[in-house]
Amino acid sequence: MEIFDAAGVTNCSGTPKRCTPIGRLLTGFGAQRVSATAGLVFVSAARTQETPGPRVLVFDLAGVNGCTGTPSACQPLKSLPLPDSFGFPYGISVANGIVAVAGDGGAVHVFALPQ
């Protein structure tokens, strides 16, 4: 999953403006939805290269912890597994210290915000 400068300045030029990524989140396969809060980025994924089941991957929003290189390539700080019966993970909501993930079968799984 590629990361771009929201202000359209870093790695951007021309008219119309064209931008190249400032970094990448190494999410594996089937990355679907993204949500961010409290310095963290949450990505729902169907599976990763290391694990076959659905999960929520947690990354450093600043692109520092778990990240190397230029442009940065970021590994997840945490990988929060979802039940195998959960189905394909879709929407993520983060509020009041809670991370909620909706699955394709109508299930919702809730985590406390990782420390």
C-alpha positions as MATLAB code, in Angstrom:
seq = 'MEIFDAAGVTNCSGTPKRCTPIGRLLTGFGAQRVSATAGLVFVSAARTQETPGPRVLVFDLAGVNGCTGTPSACQPLKSLPLPDSFGFPYGISVANGIVAVAGDGGAVHVFALPQ';
ca = [
       0.000    0.000    0.000;
       1.610    3.282   -1.087;
       1.738    6.476    0.997;
       1.504    9.961   -0.556;
       1.946   13.460    0.892;
      -1.578   14.723    1.703;
      -0.464   18.328    1.116;
       0.741   17.431   -2.387;
       4.231   18.855   -1.787;
       6.761   16.105   -1.018;
       7.630   14.054   -4.147;
       5.130   16.125   -6.192;
       5.685   18.356   -9.234;
       4.209   19.645  -12.505;
       0.857   20.897  -13.683;
      -1.365   19.020  -13.180;
       0.498   17.905  -10.075;
       1.835   14.351  -10.144;
       3.180   12.659   -7.037;
       5.307    9.616   -6.346;
       4.981    7.681   -3.074;
       6.842    8.846    0.007;
       6.631    5.346    1.447;
       4.933    1.948    1.492;
       3.076   -0.059    4.115;
       3.998   -3.722    3.674;
       0.533   -5.223    4.039;
       0.822   -8.552    2.231;
      -2.260   -9.539    0.223;
      -5.842   -8.365    0.172;
      -5.429   -5.019    1.965;
      -8.853   -3.401    2.013;
      -9.562   -0.455    4.293;
      -7.490    2.033    6.235;
      -8.173    4.102    9.329;
      -5.802    6.243   11.394;
      -5.705    7.721   14.883;
      -3.363    8.341   17.822;
      -0.231    8.024   15.693;
      -1.221    4.643   14.259;
      -2.532    3.408   10.904;
      -4.844    0.370   10.831;
      -5.192   -1.723    7.663;
      -7.573   -4.657    7.243;
      -6.024   -7.523    5.284;
      -7.342  -10.865    4.094;
      -3.937  -12.429    4.778;
      -0.258  -11.583    4.880;
       2.771  -13.347    3.475;
       3.432  -14.860    6.904;
      -0.110  -15.689    8.018;
      -3.073  -17.099    6.096;
      -5.993  -15.681    8.103;
      -7.701  -12.288    8.134;
      -6.219   -9.626   10.389;
      -5.758   -5.978   11.190;
      -2.234   -4.644   10.683;
      -1.028   -1.703   12.792;
       1.605    0.722   11.443;
       3.365    3.835   12.752;
       1.573    6.874   11.262;
       4.824    8.898   11.279;
       6.583    6.253    9.159;
       9.457    5.913   11.645;
       8.990    2.826   13.862;
       9.211   -0.376   11.844;
      10.266    1.568    8.731;
      13.514    1.599    6.749;
      14.871    3.100    3.532;
      14.004    6.033    1.292;
      11.196    6.024    0.360;
      10.317    4.202    3.559;
       9.074    0.624    3.609;
       7.147   -0.074    6.823;
       6.512   -3.429    8.493;
       3.491   -3.742   10.810;
       4.117   -2.926   14.471;
       1.355   -5.380   15.393;
      -0.770   -7.948   13.630;
      -4.189   -8.457   15.252;
      -5.732  -11.762   14.136;
      -9.406  -12.074   13.316;
     -11.294  -15.380   13.666;
     -10.981  -17.622   10.584;
     -14.795  -17.672   10.374;
     -14.821  -13.849   10.208;
     -14.722  -13.736    6.413;
     -13.109  -10.965    4.410;
     -12.356   -7.891    6.584;
     -13.765   -4.617    5.295;
     -14.388   -1.391    7.199;
     -12.323   -0.234   10.171;
     -13.465    2.351   12.709;
     -11.273    3.737   15.476;
     -12.689    5.812   18.338;
     -12.420    6.154   22.118;
      -9.619    3.577   22.411;
     -11.508    0.926   20.436;
     -10.808   -0.560   16.979;
     -13.862   -2.143   15.311;
     -13.620   -4.189   12.104;
     -16.567   -5.328    9.984;
     -16.455   -8.597    8.052;
     -18.219   -9.606    4.855;
     -20.601  -11.918    6.730;
     -21.931   -9.102    8.915;
     -19.674   -9.892   11.887;
     -17.929   -7.128   13.822;
     -14.762   -7.754   15.827;
     -13.600   -5.245   18.469;
     -10.090   -4.675   19.875;
      -8.741   -2.287   22.491;
      -6.421    0.266   20.875;
      -2.924   -1.304   20.865;
      -0.401    0.299   23.216;
];
